[in-house]
Amino acid sequence: MRDLETFYGPNAGYVQELYERYLQNPANVDPQTRAVFDSWSQDHEAPPVEETGRTDGHVPFQVSDVVAASALTHAIRERGHLGAHLDPLGTDPLGDPALLPETHGITNEDLALLPPTIVGGHAAEGAHDALEAINNLRAMYSGTISYEFDQVKSPVERYWLRDAVGLHLYQEPQSPAAGRKLLQRLTQVEVFERYLHQAFPGQKRFSLEGTDTLVPMLDELIEGAIESETREIIIGMAHRGRLNVLAHVLDKPYKDILSEFSHSRHEEGVPLTDTFGFGWTGDVKYHLGFEHILGEDASVGLKVILAPNPSHLEFVNPVIEGMARASQEMRKVPGEPMLDVDVALPVLIHGDAAFPGEGVVAETLNLWRLPGYWVGGTIHIIINNQLGFTTGPEEARSTHFASDLAKGFGIPIIHVNADDPDACLTAIRLTYAFRDQFHKDILIDLVGYRRWGHNEGDEPAFTQPHMYETIRSHPTVRELYARRLEEAGIITKEEADKMAKDAFAVLEEARREADSGLHLADDESNGYEGNGKQEEQERPPAVSAEQLARFNTELLTWPEGFTPNAKLARLLQRRATTLGPEGGIDWGQAEELAFASILADETPIRLTGQDVERGTFSHRHAVLHDQHDEIYIPLQHLSEARASFSIYNSPLSEAAALGFEYGYSVHAPDSLVLWEAQFGDFANAAQVIIDQFIASARAKWKQKSALVLLLPHGYEGQGPEHSSARLERYLQLSAQVNWRVTNCSTAAQYFHLLRQQAFYLSRDPRPLIVMSPKSLLRHPLAAARLAELAEGTFQPVIDDQMALTHAGDIRRLVLCTGKVAIELLAHEKRARAEDLAIVRVEMLYPFPANELKKVLANYPHIHEVTWVQEEPANMGAWNYLSPKLSALVGSKMKVNVIARPDRASPASGFIDLFMAEQENILEEALGTSIKEHGGKHAR
């Protein structure tokens, strides 16, 4: 088909189909299309053909015009957003030559002579000719709302989206009542900001002005969620516009917000001192979260949650996704959790500079299709101020649109002018419908401006003089919309003014309430329970040896016909022999038995991280693979389990992966949630999540988490990157009993630690930081006997049982933690150090002062206490422990440290240097070294 080959784009297939119908029977196509096909000659020429049914009835057209019209149609559908009028400040669109008829060798006059079927689709419906159809298409794709759908890979989704646009399915006509309601909302939004600006000049509030329509958009989203019986909407956003969203979307009382400006205390306010509630110091008002339930019956109403967040932009994103996943799962059933993604809807509100700028955005987007992280689609909204603090788009990103990053993940994008409220509501309706239909991500680029500086005390005209000259004279969206309603005769100017006056009066009354000083007693002002020292009071119940044996049998049983790797099967079958008198329960087996007992206690478990299903060091094998690529997870098939077990390999990222688990742990307080780093030092790629959420969220926001971090740690000669989990960083962050930090030396201790953490979930939940081992995973001295699991408990400090047999002879006390303790106990010269006791500190924070006092009392004749660590002296636990140990032993006794010298890098990359240093540390601790490489540093 010679001339058809010149067609391209989405219309080519359509023309091909029509032509095949024509070849079968010319009557199969409409007269206008039949005239086009009749005109194609055998000699590649396209002679003029008389067209019937045209507007003039006599004008012929050329096939080249058909080709040009088709190309123009395709360009508008694909690139119409480049010609859209998205900027409220009136800057010209970027444009694209492909959007111009002359680029394709055709004029508007030529288009007027072509049938609308050349354009096709919904734009052609009701059109008299191709020009009218093209204008309809421009109105769809190049107005104050525009679309990018070509990156959507699924034809079903792409056609659904185009139908939604072409049929105006979500462009509801605005009734007079709806127009009044929308103006009322815009008035509340604007007056709130104006009132704060007048009442608290210079105070930071990070105004929403310029993108005011965000609030009615969220209102519309909530209405859609209520109709579809969604139970939770979980919102993550930065500080821009946050106070307005708190006030108007989550119904946080005005008086509470105004109290925070006035520094008046109230039931959710910031305390005057951190003694109000144990460990609570509060945060600035534009970081705080809030929850609100819509509906009279709280048990069936829609809960809207705005999660608290730090100023580290976009890092709340994976936290929100984890919260949503936790809400969507039913975990009180054995096996895999049951997932219903319609239960909770995550909404992420981004900034135009941060969305392409912060790497955690891409990390989070990468989670959206992964089985362990899928939440049924997230609604993304970029608050596009066209400015990041003082940095313009040309310096902030390498793409034209702030939203372009999302195209790489196949996410449909809607651009909309924030000064067109009706278009904004169309965008959010379409967005919600797409998520509801396909359970995939979708994004709105809400293009507005920022009326003030980055904060209200900043002068933006220093760096953007022209932009802010325009903004100063630009009317607000409320003014523009009121003018439209006035011109339509829906409302009078006096009525619009009265709306503003009434809104102002409401705020004035709230201010009077706030200034009246609503005080509560200190113990009522925080609702903050728990002191973080439950380990001194309560212990989890023991698990009988018989029950552990039953667990072990089931864990080593797989279905008939399931054939795991032969080598792995032999390794696993070894675990069947370790429950006898000789013991030998290694780390991986102890963990699996602990998990089994926790599941039997009705506590769900979720474990994620890079390669966790097998384990980085091939020690876990929680997910078995047979030779036919079938998988079997024994922990999901225990007869005594009363809760779900899930385990997922994470993608190769830390920030989003850890943030997700933190959010999950917050929203699943009944679950033991664990994240394992491939190597402990890789956690530094998630440092923002650790610093701003895990370590401090309880103190800032009263947000509770019991997330467990498993951080492989230990010096085995693998170099700077795979030795240290940076224990010192966690200890430096330790305060106000914000978490527990441990470094276990045996599998039994790890077993009891896991059970203890699960036991505390409902009593005193705190995050748990575990310096997990590598070489100890299979070390004989770290292995456990069945009796140690069935009868023991977690011990914050482990005394030296050999030294206790002759405690009166002990003169030197060595304190250490983790792997180095086992190396000291296993050293060939240990037996000769008869005056030495080696005591293991397994719980580093909270500092086990009472337990260590008891140990010191066991050895009345010691004259020296030494802390021994593998890490350099400026790393590890020494700097944290030094003043505590000195205070513990008093001024009459010297406290030393044996460690590697201060270093910039955690470990040497040379194996011979490593081995020499390690041996010297051990020998010096045992009292037999020539101090050549190690260092002995007095306090």
Secondary structure, DSSP 8 states (H G I E B T S, - for coil): -TGGGG--SHHHHHHHHHHHHHHH-GGGS-HHHHHHHHH--TTS----B--SSSSSS---B-HHHHHHHHHHHHHHHHHGGGG----TT-------GGGSGGGGT--HHHHHTS-GGGT-TGGGTT-SSHHHHHHHHHHHHSSSEEEE-TT---HHHHHHHHHHHHTTTT-----HHHHHHHHHHHHHHHHHHHHHHHHSTT------TT-TTHHHHHHHHHHHHHHTT--EEEEEE-STTHHHHHHHTS---HHHHHHHHHT---TTS--SSTTTTTT-----GGG--EEEEESS-TTTSEEEEE----SSTTTHHHHHHHHHHHHHEE-SSSBS-EE-TTSEEEEEEEETTHHHH-HHHHHHHTTTTSTTT--S--EEEEEE-S-BTTB-HHHH-SSSSTTHHHHTTT--EEEEETT-HHHHHHHHHHHHHHHHHH---EEEEEE---SS-SSTT--GGGT-HHHHHHHHHS--HHHHHHHHHHHTTSS-HHHHHHHHHHHHHHHHHHHHHHHT-----GGGSS-----S-GGGT-------HHHHHHHHHHHT---TT--B-HHHHHHHHGGGGTTSTT--B-HHHHHHHHHHHHHHTT--EEEEETTTTT-TTS----SEEBTTS-EE-GGGS-TT--SBEEEEE--S-SHHHHHHHHHHHHH-TTSEEEEE-SSGGGGGGGHHHIIIIITTHHHHH------EEEEE---SS--TTSS---HHHHHHT--TT--EEE--SSHHHHHHHHHHHHHGGGT----EEEEE-SGGGG-GGG-B-HHHHHH----SEE--HHHHTTGGG--EEEEE-THHHHHHHHSTTGGG-TTEEEEEE-EEES--HHHHHHHHHH-TT--EEEEEEEEETTSTTHHHHHHHHHHHH-TTSEEEEEEE---SSSS-S-HHHHHHHHHHHHHHHHT----SSSEEEE-
